[in-house]
Amino acid sequence: MDTIEYEPISEEEYQRLEARSPVRHEYVNGEMFAMTGGSLRHNTIALNVVTRLRNHLRETPCHVFMNDVRLRVEKTHAYYYPDLLVTCSRSGEQLDLNAMQVDDAVLVIEVLSTSTEATDRREKLIAYRTLGNLSEYVLISQEERRVEIHRRRGDIGWERIEYSGLETVHLASIDLDFALSDIYEGVPVEVATRGQNQR
C-alpha cells in the first residue's frame, strides 16, 4: 500500500491556478473543490432574483454580482462562488471592475441544489457569518416556494426567517420587498406547506 503525503495549497497558489483554470474551484483551508454546473431551473431562479436586485440597486453605491465572482472569507481561509452577492461601496470609493473577488458582501444568496445544499446550509453558513459586513445570507429552494434568510441582529447574533407560499420577501440589507412569485417566475414549483416567518 502506498501512502501519499497530503500537501495543502496556499491561498496564493490557489489564486494563481484559478486564474488559468477553465473550471471554477472553491477553496477551503488548503483544498480546492471543482464547481459543478447548474440546471436550467437553477439558472432561471438566479436570473429572476438578480434582475430584481439590479433594478432596485440602480443609482446606489451597491452592486450585485453573479456566480463568477469569488467571495473571500478570511477567517476560514476560504474562497466561494455564491450564486449572487451584493457589495456596497463606501462614499467616494471606486469599484475595481477588474477584480476577480470581493470580501465585503452585505448580502449573499444561494439557490439550493441536491449536490450543494448540505454545504450551503452548514459549511458556508458558518463561514459567511464570520464576514464583518454581511447582513443576510439567503437560501432559495428550487423544489418549492421557500426562502430562508439568516439575518444578523446587531451584536446579539443571528435570526432565521422563513418565507413560503405567496408571501412577500423582505431583504433588510438592501431594503427590498418582492413577491415569492417573482423569484419563481417561469419555474413550476410546489407551494410549501410548512413554516411561516420563523424566528
N, C-alpha and C positions, 0 to 999 in steps of 0.2 A: 504494500500500500504506500502511495506517495502522499506526502503532506506538503501543501503549498502554503507558504507563509503569507498571511494577509498584510497588504500594504495599503494604507489609506491614501486617498488622493487629496492633495491640498486644494484649498479654495482657488488659489491662483492657477493651478494646473487644470482644475475643472473649467474655469472660465476660458482658458486657452483652448482646451479640447472642444468645448461647446461652441466656440466661435467658428470652428471648422467643420462641425458635425452637421450632416444633413438631417439628423434625427435629434429632436429635443430631449434633454435629460434633466431630471430634477436631481438635486444633490443634498444628501443628508449626512452630516458628520463623517465625511471621508468616503462616501459611496455614491456612485452615480446610478440612476434608475431611468431607463428609456421610457418615454411617454407613448401611450397608445393613441390612436385616432379616435374621434368621436363620431357618433351616429348622426344621421340627418335630423333626428328628433332632438338630440343634444344641441346640435348647431342651431336649429330653429329657435329653441328656447333662449339660448345665449344671445342670438341676434335680436330677438324681441326685447330682451332686457337692455342690451347695450344701446339700442335705438332710443328707448325711452330715457335712459340715463344721459345719453349725449345731447338730446334735445333739451333736457332740463338744465344741463350744466353749461350751455352756451352762454358766453359773455360773463363767466365766473372764473375765478382762479383755479377751478378744479378741472381735471381731465380724466376721462375713462379710457382704459386700455383693455384689449382682449388678450387671448391666450399665448401670444408670442413674446410678451414682456415678463421677465423674471422678477420675482419678489424675493429680496434678500432678507433672511431672518437671522440677524447677527448672533443672538443669544443661543440659538440651537445649531449654529453653523450649517444653515440650510438655505437652499435656493429652490423656489417652487414656481410653477407656471399656473397661476389661477386662471379660471375661465374669464373672469372680469375683475378689474380692480380700479379704484378711484384714488387719485392723489390730488392734493390741493397745494398750490404754490404759496409761499409767503409773499407778502407785499413787496413788489419790486423785483422778485426773483424770477429769472428767465428759465423756462423749461428747456432742458437739453434734449432735443428731438433725436439726437444721435445715440443717446444712451440705450443700453440693452436691458437695464434692470432698474428697479426702484427699491427703496427701503422705508418709504414713509406713507404707505397706503392708509387711507382713513376708512375705506370700505373694501372688503374682499368678498367675491361671490363665486361659489362653486355650484355647477349643475351636477347633481349626483348621478353616477352610473354604477353598474354592478361591479366593475373592476376597481373603482376608486372610492366607493362610499366609505368603506372601513377606514381608509387612510384619511379621507376628508373629515370624518367625524371624530377621530381620535388624534392621530399624529399632527395633522395640520391645525386642528382646533387648539391643541396645546401650544404649538409653535406660534401661531398667529396671535394668541393672547399676550405674548411677550413683546409685541410691537407697540412701542410707546404711543404712536399716532393713531393706531387702529381703534375705531369706534364700534364697528359692526362687522360680523362675519356671517354671511348668508348662505344657507344650503337650500337648493331648489330641487325638488323631486321631479323625475321625468315621468313617473308612472301614475301619479295622482296629483290633484291640485293641492300642493302642500309646500309652504315656505317656512323655514325655520331660521330665526335670527338670533344670534348670540350678540348681545349688546352690552358694552361697557357701562357701568354705573359709577362714574367718577372714580374715586379711590376705594369704593366699597367692594367692588367685584364685578361679576357679570350676571346678566339675566338671560333667560331663553324665552323667546316669544314665538308662538306657532300660529300660522295663518292657514286656513283651509277653506274649501268650498267657494263661495262667491264674495269673499271679503276683500277689503282694500288693504294693501300692504303699506306700512309706513316705514321709510328709511330715515331715521333721525339724523344720521351722519351727514346727509346732504339735503335734508328737509324735503323729501319727495313722497307723495302718496300716489299709488297707482293700483289698478284692479288686478286681481289674480288672473282674470280673463285676458288681460294684456300680455301677461307672461306666456300663457299657453295658446295664444292666437295661432291657428293653423296646426295645432298639435292635439289630437284626440287623447284625452286622459280621463281617468276615473275621478269622480268627485270624492274627496277624502271624507271618511265617516267618523274619524276620531280626532280629538284635540282641538281646542279653540283658544287662542291667545293665552297660552300657558306661561306663567312666570315662575 
